[in-house]
Amino acid sequence: MSTVTFAHVGVACTDPLATEAWYVRHLGFRRVRRVEIEGKTLLFLASADGGFRLELFQATARHPFPPPGGDGPQWPTIKHLAFAVPDLDAFLRKMGPAAVVTQGPVDLGRHLDGWKAVWLADPDGRIVEVSQGYRDEGA
């Protein structure tokens, strides 16, 4: 039996280079590959720890819905991408005006001590959650 491992999330972008720059600057991603296929450029980015990858494509159509707000769309799709930081307040200070907040910051400490989160829009309006303090049960 083969083992299935996570590979990446494919993301269609209005401007893949601008999207790459946002994820590199604010979330510590780095480019790990650029591929040209039939005249199209694909950019592969890896998170700082190497455990998560994005594949950025050039969008060929406009989004059919208004951009989601809050913590992400309410229709069946990927709601948001989520990342963890050790200090959410310091992260937001470092982002400064580049942080387009769609919800929060929210103190979720009543559910899990020390947990808080904010939801941001990336350059195409995709919702990105950034949180501190979340841990799995029993961890």
C-alpha positions in Angstrom: 0.0 0.0 0.0 1.4 3.4 -0.9 1.6 6.3 1.5 -0.2 9.5 0.6 1.6 12.7 1.6 0.5 16.3 1.1 2.1 18.0 -1.9 0.7 21.6 -2.3 -2.3 23.9 -2.7 -2.7 25.3 -6.2 -3.6 29.0 -6.2 -4.8 31.0 -9.3 -3.5 34.6 -8.9 -4.2 37.9 -10.7 -0.5 38.6 -10.4 1.6 35.5 -9.3 4.7 37.7 -8.7 2.8 40.0 -6.4 1.3 37.1 -4.6 4.7 35.5 -4.2 6.1 38.7 -2.8 3.3 38.9 -0.2 3.8 35.3 1.0 7.6 35.7 1.0 7.6 39.1 2.8 4.9 38.5 5.4 4.8 34.7 6.0 8.4 33.7 5.3 7.8 31.6 2.2 10.6 31.0 -0.3 10.5 30.1 -4.0 11.6 26.5 -4.5 10.9 26.1 -8.2 9.8 28.0 -11.3 8.5 25.9 -14.1 7.5 26.9 -17.7 4.8 24.7 -19.2 3.3 25.5 -22.6 4.1 29.2 -22.1 2.7 29.4 -18.6 4.8 30.0 -15.5 4.2 28.1 -12.3 5.8 29.2 -9.1 6.2 26.8 -6.2 6.7 28.3 -2.8 7.6 26.6 0.5 6.8 27.7 4.0 9.8 28.5 6.2 9.7 25.1 7.8 9.3 23.4 4.4 6.1 21.6 5.5 3.6 23.5 3.4 3.8 24.4 -0.3 1.8 26.7 -2.6 1.8 26.4 -6.4 1.0 29.8 -8.0 -0.7 30.0 -11.4 -1.8 33.0 -13.5 -5.6 33.3 -13.3 -7.3 33.2 -16.7 -10.7 34.4 -15.5 -12.2 36.8 -13.0 -13.7 35.5 -9.7 -17.4 35.0 -10.2 -18.3 36.0 -6.6 -17.6 39.2 -4.5 -14.4 38.8 -2.4 -15.1 37.0 0.9 -14.6 38.8 4.1 -14.5 37.7 7.7 -12.9 34.3 8.1 -13.5 33.2 4.5 -16.3 32.2 2.1 -19.4 30.5 3.3 -19.9 28.4 0.2 -18.3 25.0 -0.4 -14.6 25.7 -1.1 -11.4 26.2 0.9 -12.4 28.7 3.6 -8.9 30.0 4.3 -5.2 29.1 4.6 -4.0 29.2 8.2 -0.6 29.8 9.7 0.8 29.9 13.2 3.1 32.5 14.8 4.5 32.7 18.3 3.3 36.3 18.9 0.3 37.5 16.9 0.6 41.1 18.1 4.3 41.3 17.0 3.4 39.7 13.6 0.7 42.4 13.0 3.0 45.2 14.1 5.7 43.9 11.6 3.1 43.7 8.8 1.9 47.3 9.5 -0.4 48.7 6.9 0.1 45.7 4.6 -2.2 43.8 7.0 -5.6 44.0 5.4 -7.7 42.6 8.3 -11.0 41.0 7.4 -11.8 39.8 10.9 -10.3 40.2 14.4 -8.0 40.0 16.1 -10.2 37.6 18.1 -9.3 36.3 21.6 -10.2 32.6 21.5 -8.9 32.0 25.0 -12.3 30.9 26.4 -11.9 27.8 24.1 -8.1 27.2 24.5 -5.8 29.2 26.8 -3.6 31.6 24.9 -5.3 31.1 21.5 -6.0 34.2 19.3 -6.4 34.8 15.6 -6.7 37.3 12.9 -7.9 36.9 9.3 -6.2 38.8 6.5 -6.7 39.3 2.8 -3.8 38.4 0.5 -3.3 40.4 -2.8 -6.2 38.6 -4.5 -8.5 38.7 -1.5 -7.9 35.1 -0.4 -8.4 34.8 3.3 -5.4 33.9 5.4 -5.7 33.1 9.1 -2.8 33.8 11.4 -3.0 32.6 14.9 -1.0 32.0 18.1 -1.6 29.5 20.8 -3.6 26.8 19.0 -2.6 23.2 19.9 -4.3 19.8 19.3 -6.1 18.1 22.1 -3.7 16.1 24.3 -0.7 18.1 23.1 
